[in-house]
Amino acid sequence: MRTTLTVDEDLGERLTQLARETGQPFKVVVNEALRRGLGELAPPTDTFDYQPHAGRLLPGIDPRGFNELANQLDDDRFLANHAVSGK
Protein backbone atom coordinates (compact mmCIF):
# COMPACT_ATOMS: atom_id res chain seq x y z
CA MET A 1 0.00 0.00 0.00
CA ARG A 2 1.30 3.38 -0.90
CA THR A 3 0.41 6.36 1.30
CA THR A 4 1.71 9.71 2.47
CA LEU A 5 2.62 9.85 6.14
CA THR A 6 3.55 12.95 8.12
CA VAL A 7 5.73 12.25 11.15
CA ASP A 8 7.12 14.57 13.78
CA GLU A 9 10.57 16.00 13.07
CA ASP A 10 12.28 14.06 15.87
CA LEU A 11 10.79 10.75 14.67
CA GLY A 12 11.82 11.43 11.11
CA GLU A 13 15.38 12.10 12.22
CA ARG A 14 15.48 8.92 14.33
CA LEU A 15 14.10 6.84 11.47
CA THR A 16 16.57 8.33 8.99
CA GLN A 17 19.46 7.73 11.38
CA LEU A 18 18.38 4.13 11.96
CA ALA A 19 18.11 3.55 8.22
CA ARG A 20 21.66 4.84 7.77
CA GLU A 21 23.01 2.76 10.67
CA THR A 22 21.39 -0.48 9.52
CA GLY A 23 21.81 0.07 5.79
CA GLN A 24 18.14 -0.66 5.24
CA PRO A 25 15.79 1.40 3.10
CA PHE A 26 13.80 4.04 4.96
CA LYS A 27 10.46 2.32 4.24
CA VAL A 28 11.74 -0.96 5.72
CA VAL A 29 12.75 0.83 8.92
CA VAL A 30 9.37 2.59 9.14
CA ASN A 31 7.44 -0.64 8.53
CA GLU A 32 9.45 -2.51 11.18
CA ALA A 33 8.97 0.29 13.71
CA LEU A 34 5.22 0.27 13.07
CA ARG A 35 5.04 -3.54 13.40
CA ARG A 36 6.87 -3.44 16.71
CA GLY A 37 4.78 -0.57 18.01
CA LEU A 38 1.52 -2.17 17.00
CA GLY A 39 2.62 -5.45 18.56
CA GLU A 40 3.18 -3.70 21.89
CA LEU A 41 -0.22 -1.99 21.68
CA ALA A 42 -2.15 -5.16 20.89
CA PRO A 43 -3.75 -6.90 23.82
CA PRO A 44 -2.07 -10.20 24.69
CA THR A 45 -3.76 -13.14 23.00
CA ASP A 46 -2.23 -15.89 25.10
CA THR A 47 -3.82 -15.01 28.41
CA PHE A 48 -7.08 -16.21 29.83
CA ASP A 49 -9.04 -15.78 33.01
CA TYR A 50 -9.75 -18.77 35.20
CA GLN A 51 -10.89 -19.48 38.70
CA PRO A 52 -8.95 -22.29 40.40
CA HIS A 53 -10.86 -24.60 42.66
CA ALA A 54 -10.05 -27.49 44.92
CA GLY A 55 -10.22 -30.80 43.10
CA ARG A 56 -11.86 -33.80 44.66
CA LEU A 57 -10.41 -36.90 43.08
CA LEU A 58 -11.68 -40.24 44.16
CA PRO A 59 -9.25 -42.50 46.02
CA GLY A 60 -7.10 -44.51 43.63
CA ILE A 61 -7.10 -41.95 40.82
CA ASP A 62 -3.57 -40.77 40.08
CA PRO A 63 -3.62 -37.29 38.49
CA ARG A 64 -0.16 -37.91 37.05
CA GLY A 65 -1.61 -40.58 34.77
CA PHE A 66 -4.27 -38.41 33.12
CA ASN A 67 -2.22 -38.03 29.94
CA GLU A 68 -0.86 -41.55 29.89
CA LEU A 69 -3.35 -42.81 27.29
CA ALA A 70 -2.72 -39.79 25.05
CA ASN A 71 1.03 -40.37 25.32
CA GLN A 72 0.62 -44.05 24.47
CA LEU A 73 -1.52 -43.21 21.44
CA ASP A 74 1.05 -40.65 20.27
CA ASP A 75 3.81 -43.25 20.63
CA ASP A 76 1.79 -45.85 18.69
CA ARG A 77 1.03 -43.33 15.92
CA PHE A 78 4.70 -42.32 15.69
CA LEU A 79 5.86 -45.95 15.50
CA ALA A 80 3.23 -46.77 12.87
CA ASN A 81 4.29 -43.80 10.72
CA HIS A 82 8.00 -44.55 11.04
CA ALA A 83 7.98 -48.33 10.96
CA VAL A 84 10.59 -49.88 8.69
CA SER A 85 8.93 -52.32 6.35
CA GLY A 86 10.44 -55.80 6.16
CA LYS A 87 10.43 -55.86 2.34
Phi and psi in degrees as GROMACS dihedral restraints (atoms count N, CA, C in turn):
[ dihedral_restraints ]
;  ai    aj    ak    al  type     phi  dphi    fc
    3     4     5     6     1  -108.5    20    10
    4     5     6     7     1   130.4    20    10
    6     7     8     9     1  -151.4    20    10
    7     8     9    10     1   163.8    20    10
    9    10    11    12     1  -101.1    20    10
   10    11    12    13     1   131.7    20    10
   12    13    14    15     1  -127.9    20    10
   13    14    15    16     1   129.8    20    10
   15    16    17    18     1  -104.6    20    10
   16    17    18    19     1   121.0    20    10
   18    19    20    21     1  -116.1    20    10
   19    20    21    22     1   157.5    20    10
   21    22    23    24     1   -63.3    20    10
   22    23    24    25     1   153.6    20    10
   24    25    26    27     1   -55.7    20    10
   25    26    27    28     1   -44.7    20    10
   27    28    29    30     1   -66.1    20    10
   28    29    30    31     1   -35.9    20    10
   30    31    32    33     1   -68.5    20    10
   31    32    33    34     1   -41.2    20    10
   33    34    35    36     1   -60.3    20    10
   34    35    36    37     1   -41.3    20    10
   36    37    38    39     1   -66.0    20    10
   37    38    39    40     1   -41.7    20    10
   39    40    41    42     1   -65.2    20    10
   40    41    42    43     1   -41.5    20    10
   42    43    44    45     1   -65.1    20    10
   43    44    45    46     1   -42.7    20    10
   45    46    47    48     1   -63.3    20    10
   46    47    48    49     1   -43.0    20    10
   48    49    50    51     1   -63.6    20    10
   49    50    51    52     1   -43.0    20    10
   51    52    53    54     1   -64.3    20    10
   52    53    54    55     1   -38.3    20    10
   54    55    56    57     1   -63.1    20    10
   55    56    57    58     1   -41.8    20    10
   57    58    59    60     1   -64.8    20    10
   58    59    60    61     1   -44.6    20    10
   60    61    62    63     1   -65.9    20    10
   61    62    63    64     1   -37.4    20    10
   63    64    65    66     1   -91.7    20    10
   64    65    66    67     1   -15.4    20    10
   66    67    68    69     1    75.2    20    10
   67    68    69    70     1    15.8    20    10
   69    70    71    72     1   -96.8    20    10
   70    71    72    73     1   154.4    20    10
   72    73    74    75     1   -62.4    20    10
   73    74    75    76     1   151.5    20    10
   75    76    77    78     1   -55.1    20    10
   76    77    78    79     1   -43.6    20    10
   78    79    80    81     1   -66.1    20    10
   79    80    81    82     1   -31.5    20    10
   81    82    83    84     1   -66.7    20    10
   82    83    84    85     1   -42.6    20    10
   84    85    86    87     1   -64.3    20    10
   85    86    87    88     1   -42.9    20    10
   87    88    89    90     1   -63.9    20    10
   88    89    90    91     1   -46.2    20    10
   90    91    92    93     1   -60.7    20    10
   91    92    93    94     1   -43.0    20    10
   93    94    95    96     1   -65.7    20    10
   94    95    96    97     1   -41.0    20    10
   96    97    98    99     1   -63.2    20    10
   97    98    99   100     1   -41.4    20    10
   99   100   101   102     1   -65.7    20    10
  100   101   102   103     1   -42.8    20    10
  102   103   104   105     1   -59.5    20    10
  103   104   105   106     1   -45.6    20    10
  105   106   107   108     1   -64.9    20    10
  106   107   108   109     1   -44.1    20    10
  108   109   110   111     1   -64.4    20    10
  109   110   111   112     1   -42.8    20    10
  111   112   113   114     1   -67.2    20    10
  112   113   114   115     1   -33.9    20    10
  114   115   116   117     1   -64.7    20    10
  115   116   117   118     1   -36.2    20    10
  117   118   119   120     1   -73.6    20    10
  118   119   120   121     1   -27.9    20    10
  120   121   122   123     1   -81.6    20    10
  121   122   123   124     1   -24.9    20    10
  123   124   125   126     1   -69.3    20    10
  124   125   126   127     1   140.8    20    10
  126   127   128   129     1   -66.9    20    10
  127   128   129   130     1   145.7    20    10
  129   130   131   132     1   -62.2    20    10
  130   131   132   133     1   138.3    20    10
  132   133   134   135     1  -100.7    20    10
  133   134   135   136     1    -7.0    20    10
  135   136   137   138     1  -103.1    20    10
  136   137   138   139     1    15.8    20    10
  138   139   140   141     1  -110.8    20    10
  139   140   141   142     1   154.0    20    10
  141   142   143   144     1  -149.0    20    10
  142   143   144   145     1   159.4    20    10
  144   145   146   147     1  -102.7    20    10
  145   146   147   148     1   132.5    20    10
  147   148   149   150     1  -144.8    20    10
  148   149   150   151     1   157.5    20    10
  150   151   152   153     1  -116.9    20    10
  151   152   153   154     1   109.0    20    10
  153   154   155   156     1   -69.2    20    10
  154   155   156   157     1   150.7    20    10
  156   157   158   159     1  -143.9    20    10
  157   158   159   160     1   159.0    20    10
  159   160   161   162     1   -71.3    20    10
  160   161   162   163     1   130.3    20    10
  162   163   164   165     1   -86.6    20    10
  163   164   165   166     1   150.7    20    10
  165   166   167   168     1  -127.8    20    10
  166   167   168   169     1    80.9    20    10
  168   169   170   171     1   -79.5    20    10
  169   170   171   172     1   144.7    20    10
  171   172   173   174     1   -71.7    20    10
  172   173   174   175     1   152.2    20    10
  174   175   176   177     1   -57.7    20    10
  175   176   177   178     1   138.3    20    10
  177   178   179   180     1    94.5    20    10
  178   179   180   181     1    -8.9    20    10
  180   181   182   183     1   -94.3    20    10
  181   182   183   184     1   121.1    20    10
  183   184   185   186     1   -97.8    20    10
  184   185   186   187     1   110.4    20    10
  186   187   188   189     1   -62.8    20    10
  187   188   189   190     1   -20.2    20    10
  189   190   191   192     1   -71.1    20    10
  190   191   192   193     1   -16.8    20    10
  192   193   194   195     1   -97.5    20    10
  193   194   195   196     1     6.2    20    10
  195   196   197   198     1   -58.3    20    10
  196   197   198   199     1   -36.2    20    10
  198   199   200   201     1   -96.9    20    10
  199   200   201   202     1     6.6    20    10
  201   202   203   204     1   -60.9    20    10
  202   203   204   205     1   -45.4    20    10
  204   205   206   207     1   -62.8    20    10
  205   206   207   208     1   -43.6    20    10
  207   208   209   210     1   -61.3    20    10
  208   209   210   211     1   -40.7    20    10
  210   211   212   213     1   -65.2    20    10
  211   212   213   214     1   -40.8    20    10
  213   214   215   216     1   -64.3    20    10
  214   215   216   217     1   -42.5    20    10
  216   217   218   219     1   -64.2    20    10
  217   218   219   220     1   -40.3    20    10
  219   220   221   222     1   -61.7    20    10
  220   221   222   223     1   -43.4    20    10
  222   223   224   225     1   -61.4    20    10
  223   224   225   226     1   -46.2    20    10
  225   226   227   228     1   -61.2    20    10
  226   227   228   229     1   -42.4    20    10
  228   229   230   231     1   -64.4    20    10
  229   230   231   232     1   -42.2    20    10
  231   232   233   234     1   -62.3    20    10
  232   233   234   235     1   -47.2    20    10
  234   235   236   237     1   -63.9    20    10
  235   236   237   238     1   -38.8    20    10
  237   238   239   240     1   -65.7    20    10
  238   239   240   241     1   -37.0    20    10
  240   241   242   243     1   -77.3    20    10
  241   242   243   244     1   -22.7    20    10
  243   244   245   246     1  -116.6    20    10
  244   245   246   247     1    16.6    20    10
  246   247   248   249     1   -69.0    20    10
  247   248   249   250     1   139.4    20    10
  249   250   251   252     1   -88.6    20    10
  250   251   252   253     1   122.8    20    10
  252   253   254   255     1   -73.5    20    10
  253   254   255   256     1   149.2    20    10
  255   256   257   258     1   -88.4    20    10
  256   257   258   259     1    22.5    20    10
